[in-house]
């Protein structure tokens, strides 16, 4: 059986490996930069129904994940599924929390 220190060390090591990987994949999937005139424009506000759908995932993120992480602009579904699955174990999240986070990351 692994000691709590060993488990924590493994979790931190895995996080240190996954974070750059996720950042690299995210950087490759973001659209090319827009002209300066369009960069200053804010995207249209999402409909109220969309905000309600993601409120649980956003709340769960704020209560659990935001202690260590900033909210992502978006993850590819394959990456977000892997990240949430690993963090579910480490943060002791329920299956419901995992599902809501996936909806929040992948609207």
Residue pairs with C-beta under 8 A, 6 or more apart in sequence:
2 10
11 90
14 86
18 82
18 83
18 86
22 75
22 79
22 83
25 76
25 79
26 72
26 73
26 74
26 75
26 76
26 79
29 76
30 73
33 39
50 107
53 103
53 107
54 103
54 104
54 107
56 100
56 103
56 104
57 100
57 101
57 102
57 103
57 104
57 105
58 71
58 104
60 93
60 97
60 100
60 101
60 104
61 71
61 101
61 104
64 91
64 93
64 97
65 71
65 87
65 91
65 101
72 80
72 105
74 105
74 106
75 83
75 105
75 106
77 102
77 106
80 102
80 105
80 106
81 102
84 98
84 101
84 102
84 105
85 98
87 93
88 95
88 97
88 98
93 101
